Amino acid sequence: MSVLCYNKGCGQRFDPDQNPDDACTYHPGVPVFHDALKGWSCCKRRTTDFSDFLSIAGCTKGPHNKEKKDLEDLKPKFDEYVIQAPKPLESISRPSPDEPFVRLQQKVASSLKQSLENLKLTEANEPDKTEEEGDEIKVGTSCKNGGCSKTFSGPEGSEDVCLFHPGVPIFHEGMKYWSCCKRKTSDFNTFLSQEGCTKGTHLWKKQDTGKKVVPCRFDWHQTGGQVIISVYARNSNPEISRVEANSTVLKIHIIFEGDKEFEQQISLWGVIDVTRSVMNMMASKIEIAMKKAEPMSWARLDLPPVTNPPPGKEMDG
């Protein structure tokens, strides 16, 4: 009575009483499927066609086998690839804005050093120019508030309401806007004519002692690990200019072009590593390179202030 041979690659029927040691040609290994190639672990021959794989002749001689092997031994062998997913980034809780401020490291470019030396030589050859301005406001004096185009026409005009922007101009990725407003435009003339967002009194004269507090154009961009602010202040003074910061707030104080002063405080949208941030001073501008505390994209430079709902509009809890 013939029985079925269970050796892999054989499948023939045989008589157990007539089963010499070389009666069967079979594969002692297991099927191997890798990169669309099919074959046996005991052979080197490979094929992409499944029918060809089934017809690959055995590579080993031996007696036929009537014992059915465990299914585990018949399973094809696949190459295992263990893909370990990256650990999710742990979100950094926003530190308090009241943290102590640290002065950023200052790097002065040779171009600025040379430019300041040239200015000193020029000033040494010029006579002193001192102008003493009285308290009188001249007719035609422009309002010093940002965004206000009104001029002084007399004492009666001082009572008029001033519409102005308390923030500073920002130019970013082709868009122009005030830091205190959400309205943006790509047209410079439209930006200049944008009506102020705050009501107050006209400022006909800056209250300063020697230094002229002026607005200064600045822009920003970001990379994967840094946020860079470019302040376009020419010939800044490294000795009395500084940038201070904590993890979420930036304070800029720049003296440039002799007697011009620019100050700005920014509540940052994200969190920075102050110890790895730097103030780069060049002849034409200052770059404040802030190291991000976590590798994420900032939606904007500044964090909008929290606005409280008007009285009577609170949500019922």
NORNORHU-V592473 format. One record per pair of residues at least 6 apart in sequence whose C-alpha atoms are under 6 Angstrom apart, sorted by the first residue. I is the first residue (numbers start at 1). J is the second residue. D is the distance in Angstrom with one decimal. If there is no record, write none. Layout:
I;J;D
I;J;D
This chain:
2;13;5.8
2;14;4.9
2;15;4.5
3;13;5.2
3;14;5.5
4;12;5.9
4;13;4.3
5;11;5.4
5;12;5.5
5;13;5.7
5;64;5.5
5;65;5.0
5;66;5.1
6;65;5.5
6;66;5.8
6;68;5.7
7;26;6.0
7;65;5.8
8;26;5.6
8;27;5.3
9;26;5.0
9;27;5.7
9;58;5.8
10;26;5.4
19;63;5.9
20;63;5.8
21;62;4.9
21;63;4.4
22;61;5.2
22;62;4.5
22;63;5.6
23;63;5.2
24;61;5.6
24;62;5.2
24;63;5.2
24;64;5.2
25;58;5.0
25;60;5.5
25;61;4.7
26;58;3.9
26;59;6.0
26;60;5.4
27;58;4.9
27;59;5.8
29;41;5.1
29;42;4.8
30;40;5.6
30;41;5.5
30;76;5.9
31;39;5.8
31;40;4.5
31;76;4.5
31;77;5.8
32;38;5.8
32;39;5.3
32;40;5.4
32;41;5.9
32;76;5.7
32;77;4.7
33;78;5.6
36;48;5.9
37;46;5.9
37;47;5.4
37;48;4.8
38;46;5.4
38;47;5.3
38;48;5.9
39;46;4.8
97;248;5.8
101;244;5.8
101;245;5.0
101;246;4.9
102;244;5.3
102;245;5.4
103;243;5.9
103;244;4.3
104;243;5.8
104;244;5.7
104;278;5.4
105;278;5.0
105;279;6.0
106;279;4.8
107;280;4.9
108;281;4.8
109;281;6.0
109;282;5.2
111;283;5.5
112;282;5.0
112;283;4.0
139;152;5.2
139;153;5.2
140;151;5.1
140;152;5.0
141;151;5.3
141;152;5.2
142;151;4.3
143;150;5.8
143;151;5.8
143;202;5.9
143;203;5.3
143;204;4.8
144;203;5.3
144;204;5.8
145;164;5.9
145;203;5.9
146;164;5.6
146;165;5.2
147;164;5.0
147;165;5.6
147;196;5.8
148;164;5.2
161;200;5.9
161;201;5.7
162;199;5.6
162;200;5.0
162;201;5.1
162;202;5.2
163;196;4.7
163;198;5.6
163;199;4.8
164;196;3.9
164;198;5.5
165;196;4.9
165;197;5.7
167;178;6.0
167;179;5.1
167;180;4.9
168;178;5.5
168;179;5.5
169;177;5.9
169;178;4.6
169;217;5.9
170;176;5.8
170;177;5.4
170;178;5.8
170;218;5.8
170;219;5.8
171;219;5.2
172;219;5.5
174;186;5.9
175;185;5.5
175;186;4.7
176;184;5.7
176;185;5.4
176;186;5.8
177;184;4.9
211;259;4.9
211;260;5.7
212;259;6.0
212;260;4.7
212;261;5.7
213;260;6.0
213;261;4.6
213;262;5.8
214;261;6.0
214;262;5.7
217;232;5.8
218;230;5.4
218;231;4.3
218;232;5.9
219;229;5.8
219;230;5.2
220;228;5.5
220;229;4.3
220;230;5.9
221;228;5.5
222;228;5.9
225;292;5.4
225;295;5.7
226;290;5.5
226;291;4.6
226;292;5.3
227;289;6.0
227;290;5.2
228;288;5.5
228;289;4.5
229;287;5.6
229;288;5.0
230;286;5.7
230;287;4.5
231;285;5.6
231;286;5.1
232;285;4.4
233;285;4.9
234;283;5.7
234;284;4.4
234;285;5.6
235;256;5.5
235;257;5.5
235;283;5.1
236;255;5.6
236;256;3.9
237;255;5.7
237;256;5.8
241;253;5.6
241;254;4.5
241;255;5.6
242;253;5.4
243;251;5.7
243;252;4.7
244;251;5.1
245;251;6.0
247;271;5.4
247;272;5.0
248;268;5.2
248;271;5.3
249;266;5.7
249;267;4.6
249;268;5.5
250;265;5.6
250;266;5.1
251;264;5.9
251;265;4.5
252;263;5.4
252;264;5.1
253;262;5.8
253;263;4.6
254;261;5.7
254;262;5.1
255;261;4.6
267;302;5.4
267;303;5.6
268;301;6.0
268;302;4.5
268;303;5.4
269;301;5.5
269;302;4.7
269;303;4.2
271;293;5.5
272;291;5.5
272;292;4.5
272;293;4.7
273;291;5.3
273;293;5.1
276;291;5.8
277;289;5.6
277;290;4.5
277;291;5.3
278;288;6.0
278;289;5.4
279;288;4.6
280;286;5.7
280;287;5.0
